[in-house]
Amino acid sequence: MSGNGQQVDFASKAPEPRVLDVDWIHGSPSAKHNTDPDIQVHAYDEHTFILRQNMAVDYEAPFLFLLFGNTRAVLIDTGATASAEFFPLRQVVDDLVGRRLAEHPRDGYTLLVLHTHAHGDHVAGDAQFTDRPHTMVVGADRNSAWEYFGFSDDPGRVARVDLGGRVLECLATPGHQDAAVTYYDPHTGFLLTGDTVYPGRLYVEDWAAFRSTIDRLISFAGTRPVTHVLGCHIEMTNVPGVDYPIRTTYQPDEPPLEMTVGQLRDIRKAIDEIGDRPGRHAFPGFVICREDQV
């Protein structure tokens, strides 16, 4: 079947908060004997997918996000592994796009690849998409990403990416890394914060920029219905203030991925508490690591 079917209405209703009760793959005692899929796919709804990379493939186990609009889809981040053999991201995305088009036929449907920031565990799979037809890969480096969003001329602007009735709002949010971008999806109410905010170790390259970013996110979230704050990793245990060791490949007692706007405020309070002190600072739901003075 081909053509253009009925358009999905992404804009007329406020996002409905849904419980994100997911048993995420979290590694195993023996990575060699791990039997989890290379990529876990969770359908939040029929237009929104959250992917997690297997820890046995890469200990970072990042989360990725695939969002469908009426005219194109966006993949946010491409994971920590370049090899399509060990990390078949292109295959998984193609399968999801194929299923989507079977249910919602569209001519000329395209894929946009964007990133939360430029660190290697979020861009390694880019090359799997460079030769994909009808696909645009925007570089994660600051020059490429910020030019695409218009942040180079105006870092304070809210950029908009239209997927066809589903319009993402995009903010420059440096601090963890100078090219960092946060995405807000009005359809789900997701605030996608990359490595800026997540239940784990928040590594800060630029303390002043990080403080300003958290202030901006709190202000932004105060004017939008945010259902979940979603970062790209889980590194905490379910014991407040205790994280898993770096490079672990087995995390059986993870807290949820999703965080709240209230936890953004907790991070802001933590920033004030840390003040000018360098180093590692543990708090109940996260750890702040000041790399700028370490």
N, C-alpha and C positions, 0 to 999 in steps of 0.2 A: 504494500500500500504506500502511496506517496501523496504529497499535497500538504495542505495546511489545515489541520483539524481545529477543533474548538480551543479557544484561548483559555488558559488557566487564569483565574482572578487571584493575583497575589496581593493586591493593594487595598481592597475595600474593608477588610476585617483586621482588627488588632490581633497580634499573635496570641495564641492560646498557650499558657504555660503547660507543658507536658513533663511528666516525671521521666527523667533520663536514667532509667534503672537498667543499666547494661552490665553484664558480666564480661568485662574486657579481658582479652587474652593478656596474660601478665608474666609469661615466661614459665620455665619449669626448672626443677633442681638440676637437671642435666640438659644443657642446650643441645647436645648431640642427639638426645633422644626425644626432643620436643616434637609434638605431633600437631601443634596448632597450625592454622593456615598462615601463609606468608603475610597475608593482609586480611584483617578482620573488617567486615563491612556491616555497619549498622544503619538501617533505614529509620531515620527519625520520623520522616513522613515520606510520601511517594516522590517528593521533589528534593529531598535533603538527605545526604548520606555522610556519615562520619566513618573514616577509615583509620585503623591503627596498624602500624607495622609490627611484626613479630619481633620480640626481644631476642630470639635465637638468631635472627638475621642481623639485627643491630641493637645494641643495648639501649640506645636512645629511645626506641619504640615511639616515634612521634605519631601524633594524630594529624590527619589531613581531612579536608572538607570538600565535598563535591555538591554543588548547588545547581539546580536546573531552573532555567527560565523558559519563556516561550520561544525565544529565538536563539539562545545559546546557553551553554553551561559554563561554570567556572570551577576549576580545580585550584584550591588554595593550598600550596606547598606540594612538594613531590618526594618527600621522604629522605632517608639517610643512606640509601644504597643505589648505586648507579645500575648495577647488573639486572637486566630484565629476567635473567634465569633465576636469580635468588630473590628478586623483588619485582614481580610481574605487574607493576602499577599500570602500565599502558593497557595490558590485557584486561585487568579488572575494570578500568575506566571505560574501555571500549565496550565491554559487556554491559555495563550499567547504562551507557549511552544508547546502545542498541536496544535494550529492553525499554528504555524511555521512549525512543522513537517508534517502537512497535505499538506502544499504548497511546502516544501523542504524536502522530506523524507530522513531520515538518520538512519542507524543502530547505536546503542550504543551512542546516543546523550546524553551529560551530562550537568550538571549545576554546576557552580562554584560560591560560595558566598564569596565576598570580602567586605571590608569596607573602608570608608574614614578616620575613627578614632574610638576610643573605647568608646566614650560617649554613655550613655544609650539610647538616642533618635535615635541612628543609628544602634543599635545592638539588640533591644528588640525582634524582630521577628526571631532571629536566630533559636530558638528551633522549629519553624515550619518546618525547613528544615533538622534537624539533622537525621530524619528517612526517608527522601525522597530518593528513589532509584536513583542511578547514580548521586549522589550529593556530592560535597565536600564543607564543610564550614570551611573557614580559620578564626581562632580566630582574633578578632580585637585588642587584647592586644599587646603591643609592642613586647614581646618575640615571640608570634606566628606569627604575621604579618611580622615582620622584618626578621624572620628566613625564612619564605616562599619566600620573595622577595630577600633575600640575603643581606639585609641592615645591618644585625648585623655585618658582616665582612667588609662591604664597604657601609656606608650610602650615599656616593656620587654617587653610581652607578645608571644607568638607567636600571631598571629591565623590562623584557618583558614577557607578558602573551599572548600566542597564542591561540586564540579561533577557529583556523582553517582558515587561510588566513587573519584573522582580528587580528592584533597584537597590543595590548595596551602597551604603555610605562608608567612605574610607577616610581614615585619619592618619596623618603622619604622627608616629608615637615613638620617637627615639628615646634612648636611655639604656635599654638592654643592648641595642645595636643601632648604628646611626641610620640605617635604611628601614627601620621597623615600621610596619603599617598595621593598623587595627581595622577590622571590618565589622560593620553592623548590618544585619539582615532583618529588615522590618517584617518579613513573612514569618520567620520563626522567633524573632526577638533575640537571636544569638548575637552576642558581642564576642568576636573572635580576636583574641588578644595575643596569639602567638606565644613567644617566650617572655613577653612583658609581664603577664600575670597568669599563673597556673599553680596547682598544688605541688610545689616543689621548690627548687633552688632558683631564686630570681637573681641571676647574675647581672650586675649593673656596670656598664662601661662608663657611663656619664651620669653622675649623681644628680646634678642640677636638672639635666634633661629628663631623667627618670621621675623626679619629683613633679616637674611640670606636666609630664605625660599622665601621671596618676591623677593630678588635679583635673586635667582635661577630660579624662575618661569618666571621672565622677560627675563632672558638670554635664557632659554629653549624655550619660546614662540617666541623669535627672530629668531629661526632656524626652526620653524615649521609653517605651515599654520593653525592658530588658528581661528576658526569661532566664537566660543562662549566660554566664561569663565562661567562655571556653578557651583554654590555652592549648598548647600542643604537646604537653607531657604530663605524666604523673610521676612524682619522685618521693612524695611523702608516704609514710606508713599511716595506719589508722590510729596511731598513738600521737596525740598532739605534740608538735614540735620536733618529732623524730622523723628523719628522712632515711631512705635506703642508701647504702653505700654507692658511690659513683662507680659506674660500669657494672652494676649488678644486672643479672639476666633472669632474676626470679623475684617477683614482688607479689606474694600471695595475699597480702593484707593492705591493698591500696584503698585510699579514700576515693570518693567519686571524682571524675574529671571536672564536673561542673562546679563553678563557684558562683557567688552572688555579688550584687552591687554593694551589699554590706561588707563583704570581704575586701572590696576595693577601698572602702573607708578604713578598714583595719590596716591595710597596707599603708595608707596615708598616715595613720597614727604611728605606725612602726617607723616610718621615715623620720617623723619628728623625734621619736624616742632614740633613734640611732644617732641623729645629729651628724656630727663630723667624725664619728668613730669609724675607722676602716674595718674590714674583715667580715666575718660571718656572724649573722644574727638570726637566731631561731625564734619563731613565733608559732602559735598553735597550728595554723594551716599552711605555712610557707616558711621558707628561709631566705633571707636577703643577704646576698654576698656582694660586697662592694669591691669590684675589681679595679676601680679607678684609683684606689689608694692602697691596694694590697701589694 
